[in-house]
């Protein structure tokens, strides 16, 4: 699984202008089943996304299509982790444990 930390690299006014496109992109990734949770970050991350397990190359390709990235308004830092414990209600999304 991955945690993708989005960090803005442009002024907030420029980011706000592209927000509708970014929001539509997020909806698409949720509909595809790739993203599990997203929201506003605090501290070092402006936004945080939790993804389901997938190949890192595929994730990198998806993140590269974010309008914020395409317009050079933000960049992603990705943290990969292997979930070894999962709450019962989330077992279905953790294929590594569920299988």
SVG drawing of the C-alpha trace seen along z (x, -y; Angstrom):
<svg xmlns="http://www.w3.org/2000/svg" viewBox="-17 -34 26 50">
<polyline fill="none" stroke="black" stroke-width="0.4" points="0.0,0.0 1.0,-3.6 0.6,-6.9 1.0,-9.7 1.8,-13.1 1.0,-16.0 3.0,-19.2 2.2,-22.4 5.1,-24.0 3.1,-27.1 1.2,-29.9 -2.2,-28.9 -4.0,-31.2 -2.6,-29.2 -3.4,-25.9 -7.0,-27.1 -7.5,-27.8 -6.7,-24.2 -8.6,-22.6 -11.8,-21.7 -9.6,-19.7 -7.7,-18.0 -11.0,-17.1 -12.4,-15.5 -9.1,-13.6 -9.5,-12.3 -13.1,-11.2 -11.9,-9.2 -9.2,-7.4 -11.7,-6.6 -14.1,-5.3 -11.3,-3.1 -10.8,-1.7 -7.2,-2.9 -7.6,-5.4 -9.1,-4.5 -8.9,-7.8 -7.9,-11.4 -7.9,-14.6 -6.2,-17.8 -2.9,-17.3 -1.2,-19.2 2.4,-19.9 4.5,-18.8 1.7,-17.6 -1.0,-19.7 -3.0,-16.6 -2.7,-13.0 -3.9,-10.0 -4.0,-6.3 -4.0,-3.9 -4.8,-0.2 -2.0,2.1 -0.8,1.8 2.4,1.8 4.6,-1.2 5.0,-2.0 1.3,-2.1 0.9,-4.4 3.6,-6.7 1.9,-6.8 -1.4,-7.7 0.1,-10.4 1.8,-11.9 -1.6,-12.6 -2.8,-14.7 -3.6,-18.2 -1.6,-19.7 1.5,-17.8 0.9,-18.4 0.7,-22.2 3.7,-22.0 1.7,-23.2 2.6,-20.3 4.7,-17.2 4.1,-13.9 6.3,-12.0 5.2,-8.4 5.6,-6.2 5.3,-2.5 4.4,-0.2 3.2,3.4 0.1,3.5 0.6,6.3 -2.4,5.5 -5.8,4.4 -9.1,3.6 -11.7,6.2 -13.9,3.8 -10.9,3.0 -9.7,6.6 -11.2,6.6 -8.9,3.8 -5.7,5.4 -5.2,8.1 -1.9,9.1 -3.6,10.2 -7.0,11.2 -5.5,13.8"/>
</svg>
